[in-house]
Amino acid sequence: MAVSSGDGWNTRLTKVTTADNEYESLSPPLVQTSTFTFPTAEMGGARFAGDEPGYVYTRLANPTVALFEQAVADLEGAEAGLAFGSGMGAISGTLLHLLRAGDHVLCSEGVYGSTYGFLQWMQEHAQISHTFSPLQSEEQMRAAITPKTKVIYVESPINPTLDLVDIGLAARVAHACGLKLVVDNTFLTPYLQNPIALGADIVVHSATKYLGGHGDVIAGVAVGSMHAMQAMRLSTLKDIGAVLSPFDAWLLLRGMRTLALRMDRHVQVAREVAAWLANQPAVSDVRFPEWGDERQQAIYQRQMRGPGALISFEVKGGIEAGRRLMNGLKLIRIAVSLGDVQSLIQHPASMTHCLVPPAQREQMGITDGLIRLSVGIEDSADLIADLAQSLAAV
């Protein structure tokens, strides 16, 4: 996939994360306020009615948050963005906007554990059903669509199996059937994959991860058409209230300036660590997005500019051997997040996906012994040495 015409990525990132302002400050102003004043009562009424531009209340919009929203939209090639207080805020806000009681969601076979939990919540409380499918072919996709299906929801790469879904194919099938396609692009960021260009209607991110990049903010963002984002702003954001604070938006803008530099480094180190793991006799089933069968590699070449920095693998000896490996690490930290400059490791079956029933986990390909490693920007030799000393003890 070619980068969109115009400036290179590092230039684009510095441009979209800054803004001209009345103070002529190089760093964008942090507008840390809950509300905004009106010059007249008439102006206040006009802004509430949408007849006049301007800010009203930070739960609806804020200049610092707006700059972050538009920055992500620009990078994803979307018309507009909408920020949320967490990645799950973006996911739940998007799905609640698109779905009504009695509707059905078709999902990739494997999603983040809390996404699975929210799908269960919608089924139990709002009569919105869901099914999972590998979505590996047009026939498989069409066979899983029901008369009540309104949305196809995709992670690619899938968390934590790192299987890929052909986003362009999913978009063609969805639109042929009158459905919306929502893609979670957290693992790759706009730098490595652009689902909007492939036909997705809405793209969501846990901005906590690579967009922020430094483990100091919880945030989410959705991007799509101006109409969809404005409708979500006035419904699921305004009325449910999972809003992003101006300070967190400011932190995200700061973090995003180095996104391309960080992602290049993440990918470089992850490739070296993955190659080393694949040659260890104590390790089995190493999964990395640019590896896999012919189908997976074809999708990778078609829609991604890099594999990201997530590696999933198993230690021979099962879950207990995996736990001993994690407990023996000295540099790599045990934590459930990803996308940080520090390398983080976790056990999905007992951590991020513990609420998914064992039979469903097995169907998703999440075995009890699977370990997920988020590779940071440390020197690969140091990460490999840490893994080696712990594997030796196991």
FENZIPE-V225114 format. One record per residue. N is the residue number from 0. RES is the residue in one small letter. NEAR is the number of other ideal C-beta (glycine too) atoms within 12 Angstrom. D_FIRST is the distance of its C-alpha to the first C-alpha in Angstrom with 1 decimal. Layout:
N/RES/NEAR/D_FIRST, N/RES/NEAR/D_FIRST
This chain:
0/m/24/0.0, 1/a/10/3.8, 2/v/23/6.6, 3/s/20/9.0, 4/s/8/11.8, 5/g/14/14.8, 6/d/16/15.8, 7/g/15/14.1, 8/w/31/13.6, 9/n/22/17.2, 10/t/15/18.7, 11/r/27/17.1, 12/l/32/18.4, 13/t/24/21.8, 14/k/23/22.0, 15/v/32/21.1, 16/t/34/23.5, 17/t/26/26.4, 18/a/27/28.4, 19/d/13/31.3, 20/n/16/34.5, 21/e/10/38.2, 22/y/13/38.9, 23/e/11/36.5, 24/s/14/35.4, 25/l/14/32.4, 26/s/19/31.6, 27/p/35/31.2, 28/p/25/34.5, 29/l/26/35.1, 30/v/28/36.9, 31/q/17/38.7, 32/t/21/40.7, 33/s/16/41.3, 34/t/17/42.5, 35/f/23/42.7, 36/t/15/45.9, 37/f/18/46.6, 38/p/12/48.8, 39/t/12/50.7, 40/a/11/51.2, 41/e/13/50.0, 42/m/19/46.7, 43/g/20/46.2, 44/g/15/46.8, 45/a/17/44.4, 46/r/24/41.6, 47/f/20/42.2, 48/a/13/42.2, 49/g/15/38.9, 50/d/12/40.8, 51/e/17/40.2, 52/p/14/37.2, 53/g/24/37.8, 54/y/26/37.8, 55/v/27/40.3, 56/y/23/39.7, 57/t/30/37.1, 58/r/27/36.6, 59/l/29/35.3, 60/a/37/33.4, 61/n/35/33.7, 62/p/29/32.5, 63/t/35/31.0, 64/v/42/29.4, 65/a/33/28.1, 66/l/35/26.4, 67/f/48/24.5, 68/e/47/23.6, 69/q/33/22.2, 70/a/40/20.3, 71/v/53/18.4, 72/a/32/17.9, 73/d/29/16.6, 74/l/44/14.0, 75/e/40/12.9, 76/g/30/13.1, 77/a/36/16.4, 78/e/24/19.8, 79/a/31/21.8, 80/g/48/22.3, 81/l/50/25.3, 82/a/52/26.5, 83/f/46/28.6, 84/g/34/31.0, 85/s/35/29.0, 86/g/42/25.9, 87/m/35/28.4, 88/g/35/29.6, 89/a/51/26.1, 90/i/49/25.9, 91/s/37/29.5, 92/g/41/29.5, 93/t/46/26.5, 94/l/39/28.1, 95/l/34/31.6, 96/h/36/30.4, 97/l/34/28.9, 98/l/32/31.6, 99/r/18/35.3, 100/a/15/38.1, 101/g/17/37.9, 102/d/27/34.1, 103/h/32/31.9, 104/v/43/28.6, 105/l/39/26.6, 106/c/46/24.8, 107/s/43/22.7, 108/e/34/25.1, 109/g/42/25.2, 110/v/50/24.9, 111/y/45/26.2, 112/g/33/30.0, 113/s/29/30.7, 114/t/41/28.4, 115/y/37/30.5, 116/g/25/33.6, 117/f/34/32.7, 118/l/36/32.0, 119/q/24/35.5, 120/w/21/37.0, 121/m/31/35.7, 122/q/23/37.2, 123/e/13/40.5, 124/h/14/41.0, 125/a/22/39.2, 126/q/16/39.2, 127/i/30/35.4, 128/s/26/34.6, 129/h/36/31.6, 130/t/28/30.6, 131/f/33/28.1, 132/s/35/26.3, 133/p/30/23.9, 134/l/40/21.8, 135/q/28/20.7, 136/s/18/21.2, 137/e/21/21.9, 138/e/14/25.6, 139/q/24/25.6, 140/m/35/24.1, 141/r/22/26.4, 142/a/18/29.4, 143/a/30/28.9, 144/i/29/28.9, 145/t/22/32.4, 146/p/12/34.0, 147/k/21/33.9, 148/t/32/30.2, 149/k/31/28.5, 150/v/41/25.5, 151/i/49/22.9, 152/y/52/22.1, 153/v/54/19.4, 154/e/45/18.7, 155/s/49/15.7, 156/p/44/16.4, 157/i/44/20.0, 158/n/49/22.7, 159/p/40/24.2, 160/t/39/23.5, 161/l/44/19.8, 162/d/36/19.2, 163/l/43/15.9, 164/v/51/15.9, 165/d/37/13.7, 166/i/41/13.0, 167/g/30/12.2, 168/l/32/15.5, 169/a/45/17.3, 170/a/33/16.6, 171/r/20/17.9, 172/v/33/20.9, 173/a/39/21.6, 174/h/19/21.7, 175/a/17/23.7, 176/c/26/26.2, 177/g/15/26.4, 178/l/35/24.9, 179/k/33/22.8, 180/l/45/19.8, 181/v/48/19.8, 182/v/51/17.2, 183/d/45/18.3, 184/n/50/15.4, 185/t/45/18.0, 186/f/51/17.1, 187/l/46/13.5, 188/t/43/14.0, 189/p/42/11.7, 190/y/40/10.8, 191/l/38/9.0, 192/q/43/8.2, 193/n/33/8.7, 194/p/44/11.0, 195/i/37/12.4, 196/a/27/9.5, 197/l/32/9.9, 198/g/30/13.6, 199/a/44/15.3, 200/d/36/18.5, 201/i/45/19.1, 202/v/51/17.4, 203/v/53/19.8, 204/h/53/20.1, 205/s/42/23.0, 206/a/51/22.8, 207/t/37/25.5, 208/k/46/23.0, 209/y/50/20.2, 210/l/54/20.4, 211/g/42/24.1, 212/g/40/23.8, 213/h/27/27.5, 214/g/24/29.2, 215/d/21/31.4, 216/v/36/30.2, 217/i/28/29.8, 218/a/46/27.6, 219/g/47/25.1, 220/v/56/23.0, 221/a/55/21.8, 222/v/45/19.6, 223/g/40/19.6, 224/s/24/21.6, 225/m/18/24.5, 226/h/17/26.9, 227/a/33/25.8, 228/m/38/25.8, 229/q/24/29.2, 230/a/24/30.7, 231/m/41/29.7, 232/r/38/31.1, 233/l/22/34.4, 234/s/20/34.7, 235/t/30/33.2, 236/l/39/32.8, 237/k/24/36.1, 238/d/17/38.3, 239/i/23/37.0, 240/g/20/36.4, 241/a/32/33.7, 242/v/33/33.1, 243/l/47/31.5, 244/s/28/34.0, 245/p/34/33.5, 246/f/25/34.0, 247/d/35/31.2, 248/a/46/28.9, 249/w/36/30.0, 250/l/31/29.3, 251/l/46/25.7, 252/l/43/25.2, 253/r/30/26.6, 254/g/35/24.5, 255/m/47/21.2, 256/r/32/21.8, 257/t/28/21.1, 258/l/39/18.2, 259/a/32/15.8, 260/l/23/18.7, 261/r/36/19.7, 262/m/40/16.4, 263/d/24/16.1, 264/r/27/19.7, 265/h/45/19.5, 266/v/35/16.9, 267/q/25/19.0, 268/v/34/22.2, 269/a/43/21.0, 270/r/28/20.0, 271/e/26/23.4, 272/v/42/25.3, 273/a/35/23.7, 274/a/22/24.6, 275/w/27/28.1, 276/l/35/28.6, 277/a/20/27.7, 278/n/18/30.6, 279/q/25/33.2, 280/p/13/35.9, 281/a/24/36.5, 282/v/33/33.0, 283/s/23/31.6, 284/d/25/28.5, 285/v/32/26.0, 286/r/39/22.7, 287/f/37/19.4, 288/p/40/16.1, 289/e/30/14.6, 290/w/27/18.0, 291/g/25/19.8, 292/d/13/20.5, 293/e/10/18.6, 294/r/20/17.4, 295/q/29/16.0, 296/q/18/14.3, 297/a/18/12.7, 298/i/35/11.4, 299/y/32/10.2, 300/q/19/8.2, 301/r/21/6.9, 302/q/37/6.2, 303/m/37/6.7, 304/r/27/6.5, 305/g/32/10.2, 306/p/38/13.2, 307/g/45/15.1, 308/a/48/18.8, 309/l/47/20.7, 310/i/48/22.7, 311/s/48/25.2, 312/f/40/28.1, 313/e/33/31.8, 314/v/37/34.8, 315/k/22/37.3, 316/g/20/40.3, 317/g/20/38.6, 318/i/24/38.6, 319/e/17/41.5, 320/a/26/40.0, 321/g/39/36.8, 322/r/25/38.9, 323/r/23/40.8, 324/l/38/37.6, 325/m/35/36.5, 326/n/20/40.0, 327/g/23/40.3, 328/l/32/37.4, 329/k/20/38.4, 330/l/27/35.2, 331/i/36/32.7, 332/r/25/33.8, 333/i/27/34.4, 334/a/25/32.6, 335/v/29/30.6, 336/s/35/27.9, 337/l/45/24.7, 338/g/46/22.4, 339/d/31/25.4, 340/v/30/25.9, 341/q/31/28.5, 342/s/40/27.9, 343/l/34/29.1, 344/i/44/30.2, 345/q/34/31.5, 346/h/38/32.9, 347/p/42/31.2, 348/a/32/34.1, 349/s/27/36.7, 350/m/30/34.6, 351/t/35/31.5, 352/h/37/32.1, 353/c/21/35.9, 354/l/24/36.5, 355/v/33/34.7, 356/p/17/37.5, 357/p/17/37.6, 358/a/10/37.2, 359/q/26/34.1, 360/r/30/32.6, 361/e/19/33.3, 362/q/21/31.6, 363/m/36/28.5, 364/g/29/28.6, 365/i/43/29.9, 366/t/29/32.9, 367/d/25/35.6, 368/g/30/34.8, 369/l/39/31.1, 370/i/48/30.2, 371/r/47/27.1, 372/l/49/26.4, 373/s/43/24.3, 374/v/47/23.9, 375/g/39/24.7, 376/i/29/24.6, 377/e/29/27.9, 378/d/18/28.5, 379/s/30/27.5, 380/a/15/30.9, 381/d/23/32.6, 382/l/38/30.7, 383/i/29/31.3, 384/a/20/34.9, 385/d/31/35.3, 386/l/40/33.9, 387/a/27/36.1, 388/q/18/39.3, 389/s/31/38.8, 390/l/30/38.0, 391/a/15/41.1, 392/a/18/43.2, 393/v/26/41.9
